[in-house]
Amino acid sequence: MTEQAKERSQEEVMSGRKATDMAQAVRPLRRAYYTRLREAHQRGEFVAWTMWLVPEEIFYAMDVLPSFAENYGPVCAAKQIGPYFCEIAESDGFSMDICSYLRTNLGLAKRMRELGDFPEEAPYGGCGKPDMLIANAHHCDGRFKYLQQIGRYLDVPYFAYDVGDLPYGWNIENPAIRKHFIDHYYAQLKRLVAFIEKVTGKKLNKNRLSEALQNWMTVQRLSSAQAELCKHIPNPLPAQDAATIGFPNMHMKCWPETIEFYQKVYDEIKYRVDNNISNLSEEKYRLQWYLILPWYYIGIYNWLEQEFGATTINPTYAGGGVVPPEEIIDYDFPLESIARKMYYGGGVGVGSHRDDAYGPKLARMASNLVELKIDGIIGMTIASCRATSNLYDTWRRFQDGLKRAGVSIPTLTIEADMVDSRTYSDVLIKDKIRAFMETVDAAKGERQRGVA
C-alpha cells in the first residue's frame, strides 16, 4: 500500500465510513461553506465570529456569515490538528479545563495575530476573518469570555446581548412569564440589529429577514420529520452519519440550499426505513451515544459495529427539536416572531430545555430509551463542558425514570474530550467498552427472559 493510500485509509478510520449517500454529500457542502467564509469580503459580505444559538436569520438578512467555534473545533479535531491549536492557547495561560472548542479558536486567533493571516495548517484555509464578534451566554458562560479574548487578539468590535434563561421550576406556559421573556429577548434582538447595522453600514431588510425565517422553519420541519424516521428499527441513520449530516442544520440553517439538502436527507432516510435498510446484516445491540462526540475519532461507531454488531444512535445530531406553532409566526413581523419562537421551543430555544425541572425532563428521555429499544447508553464526561460534567447524576436520574418503566439499561461513562485527543486513550477506552458490552449483553438477556 502506498503512503498516500495509507493516509486515506487512516482518515477513513478516524472520520468513520458513512452508510448514507447524503452523509457523503456533506463534504463538498462544508468545503463550500468555508470557501464562502474565506472569500466573504471579496463579495461584499461580512463575517461574525460567534457561537451556536445566535438568531441566524438576522445574519442571513444582513449579508453577515456566522462562523461558529462549535464547528471549527470539530473540523480541526477531524483533521487531527485540534491539540496543536489547544496547546498554543495553553501557552498563553489558558487552562486545559477550558472548553476545547474555544481553546482551538483561541490558539488559532493567537497565530493569526502573529502572522497577520490564517496559518497554513488551518483546515479549509481558515474560518473567515471576522469583522465583528457577537456573544451571548446561552447554555455556556464561555460564550461571553472567549469572544472578549478573541477581540484582544484580533482587534475587532465585540458585542454581547442577553438571552433570558428560564429558571428551574418556572412554568413557561404561564402567559405573563412567557411575555416577560419574549419582550426582553425582542429588545435584545433590536440591540443586536443596531450593532450589525453600525458595523456593516447596512439597514436590516425586513423582506430578507422574513425569507430567512421561512427557510429556518422549513428546515426545522424537515429535521423534526427526519428525527421521527430515525426511531425505526433497524437504525436508518447510524451515529457516524448523523454526526456529519448535522452540519448544515447547525450552521447554514437559513440558506436555501440547506432546504434542498434536508429534503434529500429525509427522502433517503424514508427509503431506508421503507426497505428496512441497515448498516449491519443483523443489529445485535442498539446503543445510544449521549450528547457530544469524540470528533477526532468518529470511526469508533464503525468499530462498535464491527466488534459487537452494535448500531449507535445519536439524537443530538440526528435532527429533531420542537417545531414552533405556525400561529405564533407572523412573517410580516419577522423580528418579533424570532423572539417568540425562542420561547415556544424553536428546536434550540430556551423553552425547549427549561420547560420544567431537570428531573422530569430526564424521566421523559428515559421513556424514549425504552421506546427506541436501547440496550446501553454511552456518554463522555468532559471537564470543561457543563452539559456533560454531571454525567453520573444524569445516569442516576435516567435509572430512576427507567425503574418506573420496569427496565434497566446499563450506562457507561468515558472520560475524554471532544476536540483535544490528548485526553483519549484508545486502548483504555476500548477495554472499558468491551467490559461494558458484556454487561449490556447480560442485561438484554434478562429483559428478554422477563418478556418471555
VMD Tcl script that draws the C-alpha trace (Angstrom):
set ca {
  {0.00 0.00 0.00}
  {1.36 3.42 -0.96}
  {1.85 6.14 1.67}
  {-0.97 8.12 0.08}
  {-3.31 5.13 0.27}
  {-2.33 4.55 3.89}
  {-3.18 8.18 4.70}
  {-6.59 7.83 3.04}
  {-7.24 4.60 4.94}
  {-6.29 6.20 8.26}
  {-8.51 9.22 7.54}
  {-11.44 6.90 6.81}
  {-10.90 5.04 10.08}
  {-10.79 8.25 12.12}
  {-13.65 10.07 10.36}
  {-15.84 6.99 10.02}
  {-17.17 5.14 6.98}
  {-20.60 6.50 6.12}
  {-23.70 4.45 5.31}
  {-25.81 7.09 3.55}
  {-25.31 8.99 0.31}
  {-26.26 12.29 1.95}
  {-23.56 11.95 4.60}
  {-21.09 11.67 1.73}
  {-22.66 14.78 0.16}
  {-21.81 16.95 3.18}
  {-18.11 17.19 2.35}
  {-18.47 19.48 -0.71}
  {-21.16 21.48 1.12}
  {-18.84 22.01 4.08}
  {-15.99 22.99 1.81}
  {-18.26 25.50 0.03}
  {-19.27 26.97 3.41}
  {-15.65 27.62 4.43}
  {-14.77 28.90 0.98}
  {-17.61 31.39 1.26}
  {-16.37 32.47 4.69}
  {-12.84 32.85 3.38}
  {-13.93 34.88 0.34}
  {-16.70 36.87 2.06}
  {-15.01 40.26 1.79}
  {-14.48 39.85 -1.94}
  {-18.27 39.53 -2.34}
  {-19.15 42.42 -0.03}
  {-20.25 40.10 2.78}
  {-19.20 40.32 6.42}
  {-18.07 37.63 8.87}
  {-19.07 37.38 12.53}
  {-17.26 35.02 14.86}
  {-19.94 33.90 17.23}
  {-21.42 30.83 18.89}
  {-24.22 28.44 18.04}
  {-27.78 29.53 19.01}
  {-27.48 33.07 17.70}
  {-30.53 34.21 15.65}
  {-29.11 33.14 12.31}
  {-31.99 34.76 10.42}
  {-30.67 38.24 11.25}
  {-27.22 37.39 9.92}
  {-28.63 35.97 6.70}
  {-30.77 39.04 6.13}
  {-27.80 41.41 6.58}
  {-25.19 39.53 4.49}
  {-23.24 38.50 7.59}
  {-21.83 34.99 7.66}
  {-21.70 33.49 11.16}
  {-18.56 31.48 11.86}
  {-19.01 29.12 14.81}
  {-16.39 27.88 17.26}
  {-18.61 24.83 17.86}
  {-18.00 23.74 14.32}
  {-14.45 24.80 13.59}
  {-13.25 22.96 16.70}
  {-14.69 19.64 15.44}
  {-13.29 20.32 11.96}
  {-9.82 20.78 13.47}
  {-10.35 17.63 15.54}
  {-11.37 15.61 12.48}
  {-8.21 16.83 10.71}
  {-6.19 15.71 13.80}
  {-4.91 19.24 14.46}
  {-7.11 20.20 17.43}
  {-4.40 19.61 20.09}
  {-1.99 21.82 18.14}
  {-4.20 24.89 18.48}
  {-5.19 23.96 22.05}
  {-1.52 23.90 23.05}
  {-0.98 27.35 21.52}
  {-3.84 28.69 23.66}
  {-2.40 26.98 26.74}
  {0.97 28.63 26.06}
  {-0.83 31.95 26.65}
  {-2.05 30.81 30.07}
  {-5.42 29.26 29.19}
  {-6.24 26.15 31.20}
  {-6.84 22.70 29.70}
  {-10.15 22.82 31.59}
  {-11.47 25.50 29.22}
  {-13.80 24.15 26.54}
  {-11.68 22.74 23.71}
  {-13.94 24.28 21.06}
  {-12.94 27.65 22.48}
  {-9.29 26.73 23.12}
  {-8.98 25.70 19.47}
  {-10.11 29.11 18.25}
  {-8.10 30.94 20.90}
  {-4.97 29.19 19.64}
  {-5.96 29.94 16.07}
  {-6.53 33.64 16.86}
  {-3.16 33.89 18.58}
  {-1.46 32.53 15.44}
  {-3.48 34.95 13.30}
  {-2.25 37.87 15.39}
  {1.34 36.69 14.97}
  {1.06 36.05 11.22}
  {-1.49 38.65 10.16}
  {-3.50 35.90 8.47}
  {-4.67 32.32 8.97}
  {-1.81 29.84 9.42}
  {-1.34 27.41 6.57}
  {-2.24 24.48 8.83}
  {-5.80 25.86 9.42}
  {-8.31 23.46 7.78}
  {-10.08 24.82 4.70}
  {-7.81 27.86 4.81}
  {-9.46 29.15 7.99}
  {-12.93 30.12 9.14}
  {-13.19 33.67 7.76}
  {-11.52 36.85 9.01}
  {-14.02 38.37 11.44}
  {-15.47 41.85 11.11}
  {-17.30 41.54 14.41}
  {-17.57 39.30 17.48}
  {-21.06 38.56 18.80}
  {-21.63 36.81 22.12}
  {-24.40 35.63 24.39}
  {-24.34 33.34 27.42}
  {-26.99 30.88 26.23}
  {-26.07 27.47 27.72}
  {-22.41 28.36 28.30}
  {-20.53 31.13 30.13}
  {-17.58 30.74 27.76}
  {-19.66 32.34 25.02}
  {-19.05 35.74 26.65}
  {-15.45 35.47 27.79}
  {-13.99 33.56 24.85}
  {-15.04 36.21 22.34}
  {-13.81 39.02 24.60}
  {-10.35 37.46 24.45}
  {-10.59 36.93 20.70}
  {-11.20 40.69 20.49}
  {-7.90 41.29 22.24}
  {-6.09 39.09 19.73}
  {-7.78 40.39 16.59}
  {-8.91 43.93 17.49}
  {-12.42 43.81 16.01}
  {-15.69 45.13 17.53}
  {-17.26 42.99 20.25}
  {-20.97 42.90 21.14}
  {-22.81 40.91 23.81}
  {-26.54 40.52 24.24}
  {-28.65 38.72 26.82}
  {-30.89 35.69 26.43}
  {-33.11 35.25 29.49}
  {-32.84 31.63 30.61}
  {-35.92 30.23 32.32}
  {-35.12 29.32 35.95}
  {-35.73 25.75 37.06}
  {-39.29 25.15 38.09}
  {-40.75 28.20 36.32}
  {-43.72 27.47 34.09}
  {-43.19 28.79 30.57}
  {-46.88 28.10 29.86}
  {-47.77 30.97 32.19}
  {-48.67 33.79 29.73}
  {-47.21 36.54 31.91}
  {-43.90 34.71 32.35}
  {-43.64 33.91 28.66}
  {-44.43 37.51 27.67}
  {-41.76 38.82 30.04}
  {-39.03 36.69 28.46}
  {-40.19 37.32 24.89}
  {-40.30 41.10 25.41}
  {-36.82 41.08 26.93}
  {-35.39 38.99 24.10}
  {-37.06 41.16 21.46}
  {-35.40 44.23 22.99}
  {-32.04 42.42 22.87}
  {-32.55 41.48 19.22}
  {-33.14 45.16 18.38}
  {-29.82 45.98 20.10}
  {-28.14 43.26 18.03}
  {-29.60 44.62 14.78}
  {-28.42 48.14 15.65}
  {-24.88 46.88 16.28}
  {-24.72 44.98 12.98}
  {-26.11 47.99 11.11}
  {-23.37 50.15 12.62}
  {-20.57 47.73 11.67}
  {-21.84 46.95 8.15}
  {-23.36 50.30 7.25}
  {-26.44 48.40 6.01}
  {-30.03 48.56 7.20}
  {-31.95 45.41 8.08}
  {-34.09 44.29 5.14}
  {-37.37 43.03 6.62}
  {-38.27 41.07 3.48}
  {-34.99 39.17 3.59}
  {-35.48 38.57 7.32}
  {-38.91 37.12 6.57}
  {-37.37 34.90 3.88}
  {-34.72 33.70 6.33}
  {-37.36 32.91 8.96}
  {-39.35 30.90 6.42}
  {-36.21 28.94 5.49}
  {-35.48 28.31 9.18}
  {-38.99 26.98 9.77}
  {-38.83 24.73 6.70}
  {-35.52 23.18 7.77}
  {-36.86 22.73 11.30}
  {-39.92 20.85 10.00}
  {-37.74 18.60 7.84}
  {-35.38 18.00 10.76}
  {-38.25 17.05 13.06}
  {-39.73 14.67 10.47}
  {-36.30 13.15 9.92}
  {-35.91 12.52 13.66}
  {-39.21 10.65 13.75}
  {-37.96 8.35 10.98}
  {-34.80 7.69 12.99}
  {-36.86 5.86 15.63}
  {-37.25 3.00 13.17}
  {-35.71 -0.43 13.74}
  {-33.30 -1.23 12.10}
  {-31.45 2.07 12.53}
  {-31.62 4.11 9.29}
  {-29.08 6.75 10.39}
  {-26.09 5.46 12.40}
  {-24.22 7.91 14.63}
  {-21.26 8.34 12.25}
  {-23.70 9.58 9.58}
  {-25.74 11.72 11.98}
  {-22.54 13.47 13.12}
  {-21.87 14.51 9.53}
  {-25.41 15.25 8.35}
  {-25.98 17.64 11.29}
  {-23.51 20.20 9.90}
  {-25.82 22.31 7.67}
  {-28.61 22.27 10.28}
  {-26.29 23.79 12.84}
  {-24.51 26.35 10.67}
  {-26.38 27.03 7.40}
  {-29.98 26.73 8.54}
  {-31.35 29.77 6.67}
  {-29.67 29.04 3.35}
  {-31.98 27.88 0.51}
  {-29.57 25.07 -0.40}
  {-29.96 23.69 3.12}
  {-33.68 23.13 2.48}
  {-32.83 21.14 -0.64}
  {-30.20 19.18 1.28}
  {-32.52 18.15 4.11}
  {-35.32 17.24 1.73}
  {-32.89 14.78 0.15}
  {-31.82 13.57 3.61}
  {-35.45 12.94 4.53}
  {-36.09 11.13 1.24}
  {-33.07 8.87 1.69}
  {-33.88 8.01 5.30}
  {-37.52 7.37 4.33}
  {-36.33 4.97 1.63}
  {-34.10 3.17 4.13}
  {-36.98 2.91 6.60}
  {-39.46 1.65 3.99}
  {-36.98 -1.01 2.86}
  {-35.55 -1.85 6.33}
  {-32.03 -0.96 5.22}
  {-29.37 -1.03 7.93}
  {-25.61 -0.66 8.06}
  {-25.50 -4.17 9.57}
  {-26.83 -7.50 8.39}
  {-28.00 -8.03 11.99}
  {-28.27 -5.37 14.69}
  {-27.40 -7.37 17.80}
  {-27.42 -4.30 20.06}
  {-28.79 -0.77 19.89}
  {-26.67 1.79 21.71}
  {-27.32 5.47 22.32}
  {-24.40 7.89 22.44}
  {-25.38 10.70 24.79}
  {-24.59 14.29 23.72}
  {-21.09 15.22 22.49}
  {-18.96 13.00 20.23}
  {-15.18 12.44 20.01}
  {-14.79 14.42 16.80}
  {-11.23 13.17 16.22}
  {-12.49 9.56 16.09}
  {-15.99 9.25 14.60}
  {-14.81 5.85 13.36}
  {-15.42 4.48 16.86}
  {-19.01 3.84 15.75}
  {-17.79 1.69 12.86}
  {-15.63 -0.17 15.41}
  {-18.71 -0.83 17.58}
  {-20.47 -2.23 14.52}
  {-17.59 -4.50 13.57}
  {-16.66 -5.61 17.09}
  {-20.12 -6.21 18.56}
  {-22.74 -5.87 15.82}
  {-23.91 -2.76 17.68}
  {-25.58 0.14 15.91}
  {-25.31 3.54 17.60}
  {-27.93 6.27 17.70}
  {-27.06 9.89 18.45}
  {-30.17 12.11 18.75}
  {-28.05 15.22 19.42}
  {-27.02 15.48 15.76}
  {-29.68 13.35 14.05}
  {-32.16 16.24 13.84}
  {-35.38 16.91 15.69}
  {-36.44 19.56 18.14}
  {-39.70 21.41 18.58}
  {-41.31 22.98 15.54}
  {-42.75 26.31 16.73}
  {-46.51 26.54 16.17}
  {-47.39 28.42 12.99}
  {-49.85 30.64 14.85}
  {-47.00 32.41 16.70}
  {-45.14 33.18 13.46}
  {-46.06 36.32 11.56}
  {-43.84 36.74 8.51}
  {-44.86 40.39 8.28}
  {-43.21 40.91 11.67}
  {-40.23 38.55 11.50}
  {-38.11 40.01 14.31}
  {-40.94 39.70 16.82}
  {-41.59 36.16 15.55}
  {-37.93 35.19 16.09}
  {-38.24 36.39 19.69}
  {-41.47 34.42 20.18}
  {-40.23 31.13 18.77}
  {-37.29 31.14 21.17}
  {-39.77 30.64 24.00}
  {-42.02 28.21 22.16}
  {-39.33 25.59 21.76}
  {-37.98 26.58 18.39}
  {-35.80 23.47 18.30}
  {-32.97 25.29 20.05}
  {-34.95 27.78 22.09}
  {-34.84 28.33 25.82}
  {-38.33 26.92 26.28}
  {-37.25 23.61 24.78}
  {-34.77 22.78 27.52}
  {-36.11 24.58 30.59}
  {-39.83 23.90 30.26}
  {-39.81 22.09 33.59}
  {-37.45 20.81 36.26}
  {-34.37 18.78 35.29}
  {-35.64 15.51 36.78}
  {-38.94 15.19 34.84}
  {-37.16 16.05 31.58}
  {-34.70 13.20 32.09}
  {-37.57 10.91 33.06}
  {-39.14 11.59 29.65}
  {-35.82 10.90 27.97}
  {-35.65 7.60 29.85}
  {-39.07 6.72 28.45}
  {-37.75 7.44 24.94}
  {-34.90 4.99 25.54}
  {-37.47 2.27 26.19}
  {-39.42 3.23 23.05}
  {-36.22 3.06 20.97}
  {-35.33 -0.34 22.49}
  {-31.90 0.93 23.55}
  {-29.65 -1.75 25.09}
  {-26.97 0.56 26.51}
  {-26.01 4.24 26.81}
  {-22.51 5.68 26.41}
  {-21.51 9.26 27.13}
  {-18.32 11.29 27.52}
  {-17.81 13.34 30.65}
  {-15.85 16.42 29.64}
  {-14.32 18.52 32.39}
  {-14.86 21.77 30.50}
  {-18.47 21.14 29.47}
  {-21.40 21.96 31.75}
  {-23.70 19.65 29.77}
  {-21.59 16.55 30.46}
  {-19.63 17.19 33.65}
  {-22.59 15.96 35.73}
  {-22.95 12.74 33.76}
  {-23.04 10.44 36.78}
  {-26.02 12.35 38.17}
  {-27.64 12.17 34.73}
  {-27.26 8.39 34.72}
  {-28.83 8.20 38.19}
  {-31.84 10.19 37.02}
  {-32.10 8.07 33.88}
  {-32.19 4.95 36.03}
  {-34.92 6.45 38.24}
  {-37.01 7.02 35.14}
  {-36.25 3.56 33.76}
  {-37.22 1.88 37.01}
  {-40.67 3.42 36.73}
  {-40.86 1.81 33.26}
  {-39.77 -1.51 34.76}
  {-36.47 -1.84 32.88}
  {-32.77 -1.39 33.48}
  {-30.40 -0.11 30.78}
  {-26.63 -0.12 31.51}
  {-24.68 3.14 31.21}
  {-21.00 3.82 30.57}
  {-19.03 7.00 31.19}
  {-15.92 7.70 29.12}
  {-13.57 10.41 30.33}
  {-12.29 12.19 27.24}
  {-12.53 15.48 25.40}
  {-14.39 16.23 22.17}
  {-11.51 18.02 20.35}
  {-8.37 17.51 22.42}
  {-7.32 13.95 21.60}
  {-4.52 14.13 24.18}
  {-7.22 13.12 26.69}
  {-8.19 9.99 24.75}
  {-6.60 6.55 25.25}
  {-7.79 4.14 22.58}
  {-6.63 1.05 24.49}
  {-8.17 2.02 27.83}
  {-11.47 3.23 26.36}
  {-11.96 0.18 24.16}
  {-11.19 -2.08 27.12}
  {-13.90 -0.24 29.08}
  {-16.33 -0.65 26.20}
  {-15.60 -4.37 25.88}
  {-16.36 -4.88 29.58}
  {-19.46 -2.69 29.25}
  {-20.77 -4.73 26.31}
  {-20.68 -7.86 28.48}
  {-22.99 -6.05 30.90}
  {-25.19 -4.89 28.00}
  {-25.48 -8.46 26.76}
  {-26.40 -9.78 30.20}
  {-29.00 -7.03 30.76}
  {-30.55 -7.64 27.36}
  {-30.78 -11.34 28.10}
  {-32.54 -10.61 31.39}
  {-35.05 -8.31 29.67}
  {-35.78 -10.92 27.03}
  {-36.35 -13.62 29.62}
  {-38.62 -11.24 31.51}
  {-40.71 -10.62 28.40}
  {-40.87 -14.34 27.66}
}
mol new
graphics top color blue
foreach p $ca { graphics top sphere $p radius 0.5 }
foreach p [lrange $ca 0 end-1] q [lrange $ca 1 end] { graphics top cylinder $p $q radius 0.2 }
display resetview
